[in-house]
Every structure is written in C-alpha cells, then in structure tokens.
C-alpha cells in the first residue's frame, strides 16, 4: 500500500490512524485530510517527536496496515 491509497480513502483509514496514535483528536484528523506531511506535523505536535521519528512511525504503520 502506498500513501496515495491512504489519502484517497482517508475516511476509512481515520479510525486506524486514531487507534495507532490515540493522542490525535478528530479535529486533528480532519485537518490532516489524508496528507502525510500534515499527519507528520500533528504527530510532532502531539507526541513531541522529531519529524524524522514521525516519518518512521508513519512508514511503520503503512507496512503494518499492508500486512493486515
């Protein structure tokens, strides 16, 4: 799975994203609207992590989602 698929089906993925990163609110997810850079920014903001770490976590989540 690639990010284009996530972006195109954001409404279906929102629940999975919120399960993975529980500190993200519905409002955060509405702002993200499937945009990877926005998600990375929100992860930085909510979890106090560096952009590189946020990107790694997103990549890991994508791989996990692909295998499920």
N, C-alpha and C positions, 0 to 999 in steps of 0.2 A: 504494500500500500504506500502511496506517496501523499504528500501534503495536499495536492490538488483534489484528491478524493475526500480528504477530511474537510477541506474548505467548501467543496461542493455539497457535502452532506452534513454541514455543521450542526443542524438541529438534531440529527441522530447521534452525533458524537458529543454533544454538550454534556450529556449525563455521564459518559465515560470519563470525560475530562474532569468533571466535578468530583467523580469518585477518586480519581488519581490525585487531584490537588484540591482537597476539601476546603482550603482557605479561600478559594476563588468563589466569589458570590455570583448569583445570577446576573447582576448588573455588570460584573467584570466580564462574564462570558458573552453578554450582549455587546459589549464594547469590542471584544475580540473579533466577533463575527467570522471566525474561521481563519483569521490572518495570523500566521505563525509569528511574525515579529511582534504583534500585539500580545499574543499569548506569552511569549518570552518576557516581554516587558512587565506583564502582570505577575508572572512568577517571580521576577526580580523584586518587584514591589512588595508582594505579599509574604515571600519567604526570605527576603534579604539575601539573595544569592546573586552571584555574578552572571552576566549574560551567557558566558561560555557554559556554566553549570546548567542554566535554564535550557539552553540548546541541547545539551547532552541528555537532560531529562526528557525533553520532547522527543528526541531521537529514540531513546529507550522505550518510551510509551508507544511510539509508532511501531517499533519492532514487536512489542508485546501485543498490540492490537492486531497486527498482521497474523500472528500465530494463533490467535483465538478464533 
